[in-house]
Structure formats: C-alpha cells, structure tokens
C-alpha cells in the first residue's frame, strides 16, 4: 500500500472501515481515471528516447492500476 494511503487508514479498527474509506476515495477518482485514459490514448513518442517514452507510459499505466 502506498505510504500516502496507509497514513490515512492505518488506525482503522475493522476491515469494513477500511473498505468504506477506500471506496470513498475510489468513487471520487473517476475524473482522474478518465484523464489517465485520455493521456494514454494520446501519448506519443514524439522524438523522445524510447526509455523516456516508456517511463511515461509505464508511470501512467501504474497510476491507472492504482485506481
């Protein structure tokens, strides 16, 4: 779990409390997910090195995977 997420949920006493707060964050991230999908659909290498292009692609996919 990411540190910034765990700091918000580490004192939850039950799995239900944890689930409820994580689902709250998930519901409010739908616009971010849409932005990430748009970014992926328009992402181009555009003269960058393959390693730089791949790093941005992988970072975007990893962030999308979090949501």
RACORFEN-V231058 format. One record per helix or strand of 2 or more residues. SS is the DSSP state (a for helix, b for strand). FROM is the first residue (numbers start at 1). TO is the last residue. If there is no record, write none. Layout:
ss:SS from:FROM to:TO
ss:SS from:FROM to:TO
This chain:
ss:a from:3 to:9
ss:a from:15 to:27
ss:a from:30 to:42
ss:a from:50 to:66
